[in-house]
Amino acid sequence: MPSSINANDLKILAKTRLCDAIILYKQERYEGAIYLCGYAVELALKYKICQKLAWNEYLPAKFDNDRTFYTHKLEDLKFYLEYKMFLMKKVQNLIQG
């Protein structure tokens, strides 16, 4: 199983990969730039999931046997983030009556 990664490290890695992608783009190495942009988006989405779930790290130990968050699919990561926000709104509406 992959180990967890600090949430702030995800943010730093996302920015670093985006900078790498820009360098490749300027050198007209478009395939590499596109790949690294996708990776930067993946890291940024995982960082946002950490923020929304109040996790200090992505894939905390409690998820060792749960493969839900072990994904590289941007659509799945985006869904988890949107679903969390949807649930938070529902709870707020229930509390407010």
Secondary structure by P-SEA (a helix, b strand, c coil): cbbbbbaaaaaaaaaaaaaaaaaaaaacccaaaaaaaaaaaaaaaaaaaaaaaccccccccccccccccccccaaaaaaaaaaaaaaaaaaaaaaac
